[in-house]
Amino acid sequence: MKTYMARAGDIERRWLLVDADGRTLGRMATQIAMVLRGKHRPTYTPHLDTGDFVIVVNAGKVRLTGSKLEKEKIFRHTMYPGGARWTSLKEVMEKHPERVVTAAVRGMMPHHRLGRAMMKKLKVYASAEHPHQAQQPVEWQPSAGKRRG
């Protein structure tokens, strides 16, 4: 029996719509990363981008547990020497809440060329409006996961 390996021409991509209102950031981000990589499909191939497009709306209403809002920091760099900038999660949530979701998902993706290509399929919006109605996105509810123990 031969192992199935998908080809670039065989991949059919869907558009999935996720409403982040009231969802826990980390749990939602892990499932979004899985879909972007294509690991939810039986045709998953490690060296190809077999994932779907994901649209996240209401990123400003995402939920964080504990005291992460004050303690967590987001890193960015100005690309100049000494240009490292750390910003608290609370400040970023007030100004650009879509960056919080993007940073959470980016940390769970592969850190190489293929991972950067997969991240381009993630579209995050702070409010409920998005410009992707023409793609006819399907409402998708990430599962809460099974409790162990």
Buried (B, 14 or more C-beta within 10 A) or exposed (E): EEEEEBEEEEBEEBBBBBBBEEBBBBBBBBBBBBBBBBEBBEBBBEEBBBBBBBBBBBBBBBEBEEEEBEEBEBEEEEEEEEEEEEBBBBEBBEEBBBBBBBBBBBEBBBEEEBBEBBBEBBBBBBEEEBEBEEBEBEEBEBEEEEEEE
